[in-house]
Amino acid sequence: MNKYSNFFANLICQSVKFNRSWSAVYSLRFYRTNVKIKHEPKARWEEGNSNNGIKWTTLEHKGPLFPPEYEPLPNNVSFFYNGNPIKLSLPAEEVATFYAKMLDHEYTTKSSFQENFFTDWREEMTVEEREQIKKLSKCDFTHINKYFLDKSEEKKAMTKEQKQVLKEENNKLTEEYGFCELDGHREKIGNFRVEPPGLFRGRGEHPKMGKMKKRIQPEEITINCSKGSNIPVAPKGHRWRKVQHDNTVTWLASWVENVQGNFKYVMLNPSSKLKGEKDWQKYEVARKLKLKVETIRRLYREDWKNREMKTRQRGVALYFIDKLALRAGNEKEESETADTVGCCSLRVEHITLHQEKGGQEFMVEFDFLGKDSIRYYNEVPVEGRVFKNLKLFMENKEPEDDLFDRINTTYLNKYLNQSMPGLSAKVFRTFNASTTLQEQLNKLTTADMSLEEKLLSYNRANRAVAILCNHQRAAPKTFEKSMQNLQDKIAQKQQQLDVAKKELKEAQKEHKKGGTERTRKLVEKTESVVKRLEEQLKKLQLQMTDREENKVIALGTSKLNYLDPRISVAWCRKFNVPIEKIYNKTQRDKFAWAIDMTEEDFQF
């Protein structure tokens, strides 16, 4: 860069610091089209507005928006027990509607869901109702289910004008509750609506599925805003649990949900400055690990032969976290009944050692429930000394005993932070996920691919990460139907192609007999049709392959939480793939910082 390039680059960076707004950040894009900036400019998310843990100076908002109160069922809609209609009390009726709305869902066929629902539902009943309603199997919710299905159809059948009225009403609420004033700037709020009451679903085979999520009241909510600001007004007849002025946190309101006892927060939108800054810093820490990872790996290998058992366990646990991207595992609250574990909380029963299996030595078979009760099953070969240590850790222990009984997550993260400031077990997960994506994209993508082939390569790279991180999902309910539709389209397109090829052969034959301008044009036209149909067929076949491969893999979790977005943005720019094909509008807002600062030569 010449002296003028340096001057203008520094001038723009200073203006970004001064303006502290996204519009200033976007102005960099104009400059980038004329001057190639090799360093990453210091933009709004990099300003370090978090000195001494301070996140903001002024914060003002309207508080969360509560769901509407329960609207009783019409008199002609009844709940039936053992064939007889029963008029339920309002609290019991409301909970009954939660279950009725889910009758067509797979959840209501699961025994855990049914038992948890029925237990919680009975707590909402009157004494008389509990005397009458004793078995869920005798309950008939079909009339209530039909009522809500009819209401749903009515909504779909609304006129364009009616839908516009609803949209405008919703927009007014968003304008009032969906924005806050943060350090003098209007920022969008992410989840400003309090979740309505309903039934807890959970992921996987969660033991608490079916339990009732109670209606949240203002008396349970803590408001966070700046001193001297206009404090949000609680709904009429209510008051807030607490109003605080903590500028070291970024949430606007919080409460504790009743099913698992977890804190819930009203946070800023992912596109906000604070969120963008946090994301950028998270991935920068993961990138820094690249410079330290070989030293850390050498040290944990040395730990495998340490005399102290605690150090050996730390070394093996770090090996699993690094190589298998296992979560560290956290101690659960006493009220948490789900038997979920991570690396540090593995029990002897969760692993099986095989001296040799499938032609490979030192095989370890993992089988346990991970986060959100998603089963983790994996058979992996490990290094000989790791295998030897695992046998040692398991000696004289019962199946329910801890495998790593000398260490815990806190100890492990404290050790990692000493190795590199900001390093934790979770950073390893982000590092390995992003490294895997980068390596797979480099390996699978070539410039001569079609757009569809490039997108298939991207999804395959993303899938490798999802498998590494054990991001699973149940096959979508519409999967078989959508695949059948795709197969029908492929068959139809193949038939069209066969006909076109036959016509081309006949045209070529006619042109060969006595070539004229007419026959030449006919051959060219038919060749063009064949080529177009071949491309369309190939596109459909690639779509089918992609869908089949992603049937039970959740690509979204890793893309949003573990993959440095700059990898994807650089890949899009290098291979001329529209960013819209990788990130939707919401995701592009969330990763605006990456879209702005990333050149095509970026490598994680």
Buried (B, 14 or more C-beta within 10 A) or exposed (E): EEEEBEEBBEEBBEEBBEBBBBEBBEBBEEBBEEBEBEEBBBBBBBEEBBEEEEBBEBBBBBBBBBEEEBEEBEEEBBBBBEEEEBEBEEBBBBBBBBBBBBBEBEBBEBEBBBBBBBEBBBEBBEEEBBEBBEEBEEBBBEBBBEBBBEEEEEEEEEEEEEEEEEEEEEEEEBEEBBBBBBBEBEBBBBBBBBBEBBBBBBBBBBBBBBBBBBBBBBEBBBBBBBEEBEBBEBEEEEEBBEBEEEBEBBBBBBBBBBBBEEEBBBBBBBBBBBBBBBBBBBBEBBBBBEEEBEEBBEBBBEBBEEEEBBBBBBBBBBBBBBBBBBBBBBEBEEEBEBEBBBBBBBBBBBBEBBEEBEEEEBBBBBEBBBBEBBEBEEBEBBBEBBBBBBEEBBEEBEEEEBBBBBBBBEBBBEBBEEBBEBBBBBBBBBBBBBBBBBEBBEEBBEEEBEBBBBBBBBBBBBBBBBBBBBBBBEEEEEBEEEBEEBEEBBEEBBEBBEEBBEBBEEBBEBBEEEEEEEBEEBBEEBBEBBEEBBEBBBBBBBBBEBBEEBEEBBBEBBBBBBBBBBBBBBBBBBBEBEBEEBBEEEBBBBBBBBBBBBBEEBEB
